[in-house]
Amino acid sequence: MTVQFSLEELRFDESGLIPAIIQDASSKSVLTLAYMNKESLQKSLETKETWFWSRSRQELWHKGGTSGNTQRIVSMSYDCDGDALVVQVVPNGPACHTGAYSCFSNALLGTEAKELQAGNQADRFAILGELEQLIAARELERPEGSYTTYLFEKGVDKILKKVGEEAAEVIIAAKNRSAEELRYEASDLIFHLLVLLQEQKLPLDAVLTELQGRR
């Protein structure tokens, strides 16, 4: 874990608390918003897992201490005012007490906003980020009947087999000079590659950084 701040630089509120935004280090999804005091922050630093202060119960609590849904800390940082934290984690199960991947699952902006964004050049690859987040959620929530759940339950050998099959089908589609077939098979390949990256806990950002470096 990389510690990017000094405790002396942080500003706790009048109750001795500081808000902590918990983010999936791989998909970049915001998982939850919780509060830390100095003691829970220190425990988080020492154990490399998230500890918080419960405002309702007035006590320390270890995320996943009873459920097993722990969060391994990858990095911490604080904002320009020193009064809020961002904690990037590798989740070992859903973040929300409802069993959802993220506590932030209720949309305020719906399909209309996404349609407006679709024509924006800056958002032309937004679907990859959305798909990465959805795959991360499927791995942790394992909803019944989901194809992605099936892949994760079968394990890496099944995922690798599908990546190989889809790569071969991309080659065949290209040899057939069929744009429609190639579009379909390339989409399958990208999806299964994203599933593989999630299974291996390799963020898509790491691949993009590698491409950037090669350029």
C-alpha positions as CSV (number, residue, x, y, z in Angstrom):
1,M,0.0,0.0,0.0
2,T,1.2,3.5,-0.9
3,V,0.6,6.0,1.8
4,Q,0.4,9.4,0.1
5,F,-0.4,11.7,3.1
6,S,0.7,12.6,6.6
7,L,-1.9,12.3,9.4
8,E,-0.9,15.8,10.6
9,E,-2.1,17.2,7.4
10,L,-5.7,15.9,7.7
11,R,-8.6,18.0,9.1
12,F,-11.1,16.0,11.1
13,D,-14.5,17.5,11.8
14,E,-15.8,18.6,15.2
15,S,-16.8,15.0,15.9
16,G,-13.2,13.8,15.1
17,L,-14.3,12.2,11.9
18,I,-13.2,12.4,8.2
19,P,-15.3,11.1,5.3
20,A,-13.6,8.3,3.3
21,I,-14.7,7.5,-0.3
22,I,-14.0,3.8,-0.9
23,Q,-13.2,3.0,-4.5
24,D,-12.6,-0.3,-6.4
25,A,-8.9,-0.1,-7.4
26,S,-9.6,-2.1,-10.5
27,S,-12.9,-0.8,-12.0
28,K,-12.7,2.6,-10.3
29,S,-16.3,2.3,-9.1
30,V,-17.2,4.1,-5.9
31,L,-18.2,1.4,-3.5
32,T,-19.3,3.3,-0.4
33,L,-18.9,6.4,1.7
34,A,-17.9,5.9,5.3
35,Y,-16.2,7.8,8.1
36,M,-12.9,7.3,9.9
37,N,-11.6,8.7,13.1
38,K,-7.9,8.7,13.9
39,E,-8.0,5.3,15.5
40,S,-9.8,3.6,12.7
41,L,-7.5,5.3,10.2
42,Q,-4.5,4.1,12.1
43,K,-5.9,0.5,12.1
44,S,-6.6,0.7,8.4
45,L,-3.0,1.7,7.8
46,E,-1.7,-1.1,10.1
47,T,-3.9,-3.9,8.8
48,K,-4.1,-2.8,5.2
49,E,-7.9,-3.4,5.4
50,T,-10.6,-0.8,5.9
51,W,-11.7,0.1,9.4
52,F,-14.4,2.8,10.1
53,W,-16.2,4.6,12.9
54,S,-19.9,3.8,13.1
55,R,-21.8,7.0,13.8
56,S,-25.0,5.1,14.7
57,R,-23.4,2.5,17.0
58,Q,-20.6,4.8,18.2
59,E,-17.9,2.2,17.8
60,L,-15.1,1.0,15.5
61,W,-16.0,-1.5,12.9
62,H,-13.9,-3.6,10.6
63,K,-15.4,-3.9,7.1
64,G,-16.1,-7.6,6.5
65,G,-15.2,-8.5,10.1
66,T,-18.4,-10.6,10.4
67,S,-19.5,-11.0,6.7
68,G,-16.1,-11.8,5.3
69,N,-16.5,-9.0,2.7
70,T,-13.2,-7.3,3.6
71,Q,-11.5,-4.6,1.6
72,R,-7.7,-4.8,1.0
73,I,-6.3,-1.3,0.8
74,V,-4.2,-0.5,-2.3
75,S,-3.7,3.3,-1.8
76,M,-5.0,6.3,0.1
77,S,-5.0,10.0,-0.8
78,Y,-6.6,13.1,0.5
79,D,-8.2,16.2,-1.1
80,C,-6.8,19.7,-1.4
81,D,-8.4,20.8,1.9
82,G,-7.3,17.7,3.8
83,D,-10.8,17.0,4.9
84,A,-11.7,13.9,2.8
85,L,-10.1,10.6,1.9
86,V,-10.1,8.4,-1.2
87,V,-9.3,4.8,-0.4
88,Q,-8.7,2.4,-3.3
89,V,-9.3,-1.2,-2.4
90,V,-9.5,-4.7,-3.7
91,P,-13.0,-5.9,-2.4
92,N,-13.5,-9.4,-1.2
93,G,-17.2,-9.4,-1.7
94,P,-20.0,-6.8,-2.0
95,A,-19.5,-3.5,-0.3
96,C,-23.2,-2.8,0.4
97,H,-25.1,-4.5,3.3
98,T,-27.8,-5.3,0.7
99,G,-25.4,-7.6,-1.1
100,A,-24.9,-5.2,-4.0
101,Y,-21.4,-4.6,-5.4
102,S,-21.7,-0.8,-4.6
103,C,-23.8,1.2,-2.2
104,F,-24.3,3.7,-5.1
105,S,-26.8,1.7,-7.2
106,N,-29.7,4.2,-7.4
107,A,-29.4,6.3,-10.6
108,L,-30.4,10.0,-10.6
109,L,-29.5,10.3,-14.3
110,G,-30.9,7.7,-16.5
111,T,-30.8,6.6,-20.1
112,E,-31.6,10.1,-21.4
113,A,-28.2,11.3,-20.0
114,K,-26.4,8.4,-21.5
115,E,-28.0,9.0,-24.9
116,L,-26.8,12.7,-24.8
117,Q,-23.3,11.5,-24.0
118,A,-23.2,8.9,-26.7
119,G,-22.5,11.5,-29.4
120,N,-19.7,13.1,-27.4
121,Q,-16.2,12.2,-28.7
122,A,-14.8,12.3,-25.2
123,D,-17.2,9.5,-24.2
124,R,-16.8,7.2,-27.2
125,F,-15.0,4.6,-25.0
126,A,-17.3,5.1,-21.9
127,I,-18.9,1.7,-22.6
128,L,-15.6,0.0,-21.7
129,G,-15.6,1.6,-18.3
130,E,-19.3,0.8,-17.7
131,L,-18.7,-2.8,-18.8
132,E,-15.6,-3.1,-16.6
133,Q,-17.7,-2.0,-13.6
134,L,-20.5,-4.3,-14.4
135,I,-18.1,-7.3,-14.7
136,A,-16.6,-6.4,-11.4
137,A,-20.1,-6.3,-9.8
138,R,-21.0,-9.7,-11.3
139,E,-17.8,-11.3,-9.9
140,L,-18.8,-10.2,-6.3
141,E,-22.6,-10.4,-6.4
142,R,-22.8,-13.6,-8.6
143,P,-26.5,-13.1,-9.6
144,E,-28.2,-16.4,-10.6
145,G,-28.7,-16.8,-14.4
146,S,-25.9,-14.4,-15.4
147,Y,-23.5,-15.6,-18.1
148,T,-20.7,-13.6,-16.4
149,T,-21.5,-15.4,-13.1
150,Y,-21.2,-18.7,-14.9
151,L,-17.7,-17.7,-16.3
152,F,-16.4,-16.7,-12.8
153,E,-17.8,-19.9,-11.2
154,K,-16.2,-22.1,-13.8
155,G,-12.9,-20.4,-13.3
156,V,-9.9,-19.2,-15.2
157,D,-9.6,-22.2,-17.5
158,K,-13.1,-21.7,-18.8
159,I,-12.5,-17.9,-19.3
160,L,-9.2,-18.7,-21.1
161,K,-11.0,-21.2,-23.4
162,K,-13.6,-18.5,-24.3
163,V,-10.9,-15.9,-25.0
164,G,-9.2,-18.4,-27.3
165,E,-12.4,-19.3,-29.1
166,E,-13.5,-15.7,-29.6
167,A,-10.0,-14.8,-30.9
168,A,-10.3,-17.6,-33.5
169,E,-13.8,-16.5,-34.5
170,V,-12.4,-12.9,-35.0
171,I,-9.8,-14.4,-37.4
172,I,-12.4,-16.3,-39.3
173,A,-14.7,-13.3,-39.6
174,A,-11.9,-11.2,-40.9
175,K,-10.9,-13.9,-43.4
176,N,-14.6,-13.9,-44.6
177,R,-14.4,-10.2,-45.1
178,S,-17.7,-9.8,-43.2
179,A,-17.9,-6.5,-41.4
180,E,-21.1,-7.5,-39.5
181,E,-19.6,-10.8,-38.4
182,L,-16.3,-9.2,-37.4
183,R,-18.2,-6.5,-35.4
184,Y,-20.1,-9.2,-33.5
185,E,-17.1,-11.5,-32.8
186,A,-14.8,-8.6,-31.9
187,S,-17.4,-7.5,-29.3
188,D,-17.4,-11.1,-27.9
189,L,-13.6,-11.1,-27.7
190,I,-13.4,-7.7,-25.9
191,F,-16.0,-8.8,-23.4
192,H,-14.3,-12.0,-22.5
193,L,-10.9,-10.3,-22.3
194,L,-12.4,-7.8,-19.8
195,V,-13.7,-10.8,-17.8
196,L,-10.2,-12.3,-17.8
197,L,-8.6,-9.0,-16.7
198,Q,-11.1,-8.9,-13.8
199,E,-10.3,-12.5,-12.8
200,Q,-6.6,-11.7,-12.8
201,K,-7.2,-8.4,-11.0
202,L,-5.4,-6.4,-13.7
203,P,-7.2,-3.1,-14.2
204,L,-8.0,-2.0,-17.8
205,D,-6.1,1.2,-16.9
206,A,-2.9,-0.8,-16.6
207,V,-3.4,-2.0,-20.2
208,L,-4.1,1.6,-21.4
209,T,-1.0,2.8,-19.6
210,E,1.1,0.1,-21.3
211,L,-0.3,1.2,-24.7
212,Q,0.4,4.9,-23.8
213,G,4.0,4.0,-22.9
214,R,4.5,2.1,-26.2
215,R,3.2,5.0,-28.2
